[in-house]
Amino acid sequence: MIPAPILPVLTGDWTLRQVSPDGDDLDLVHRWMNEPHVSRFWKQDWPKDKWREELTGQLSGDHSRPCFLLKDGEPVVYVEIYRVVRDQLAAAYGSRPHDVGVHLAIGDPKWTGRGVASTTMPLLAKALLAADESCTRVVLEPDVRNVPAIRALRSGGFHHRGEVTLPNKTAALLVYPRTEEDLP
């Protein structure tokens, strides 16, 4: 059986912590998802109660783990670290059972356009690969219209492997492999 994604420990300027479905964490996720630059692509500008249910469901299952990437203790990026095998993405490319996917949102506009994704996503990908020796690829699938995100991820070392059609979007498949042989 494939376990839930293994959360790595990050140390230094950037750290990772799991999100709580209540309190300040819930307020922040809700606020960020309602920011126009996030809701345009995530399409999850839901009421707070629905976000509480979503986060609680993720934390109780084995598909996804909601987390914050923090810079010097301040939440900067919301990420959902998930097992691709349990996601709609699995059928869209030659996925492997232990592939790990990441959804990301830089919620506060003050952090957009500042190299956050090109810095944090390779850092997180390397940490995910180190934490789970069975995982050989970390994948992201931003909407093809999100050109700044795709550009940032590519500059951070992710390989663009074409477009995939998902029920809610056409996405760019971006892969961070353990080795070049692990590219799809």
LINKAPE-V645450 format. One record per pair of residues at least 6 apart in sequence whose C-alpha atoms are under 7 Angstrom apart, sorted by the first residue. I is the first residue (numbers start at 0). J is the second residue. Records with the same first field share a line. If there is no record, write none. Layout:
I->J  J
//
This chain:
1->97
2->61
3->61  62  63  82
4->63  80  81  82  99
5->130  131
6->127
7->126  127  130
8->15
9->15
12->70  71
13->68  69  70  71
14->68  69  70
15->66  67  68  69
16->66  67  68
17->65  66  67
18->24  65  66  67
19->25
20->51  54  55
21->51
25->51
29->47  50
31->37  106  107
32->38  43  44
33->44
34->106
37->104  106
38->44
40->142
54->65
57->63  64  65
58->64
62->81  82  85
63->79  80  81  82
64->79  80  81
65->78  79  80
66->77  78  79
67->74  76  77  78
68->74  75  76  77
69->75  76
75->105
76->103  104  105  106
77->103  104  105
78->101  102  103  104
79->101  102  103
80->99  100  101  102
81->99  100  101
82->97  98  99  100
83->89  98  99  100
84->96
91->163  164
93->183
97->133  134
98->134  135  136  137
99->134  136  137  138
100->137  138  139
101->138  139
102->139
105->111
116->151  152
117->151  152  154  155
118->155
121->155  156
124->137  175
128->134  135  177
135->176  177  181
136->174  175  176  177  181
137->174  175  176
138->173  174  175
139->172  173  174
140->170  171  172  173
141->149  170  171
142->168  169  170  171
143->169  170  171
153->159
156->175
157->173  174  175
158->173  174  175
159->171  172  173  174
160->172  173
161->171  172
162->169  170  171  172
163->169  170  171  172
164->170
176->182
//
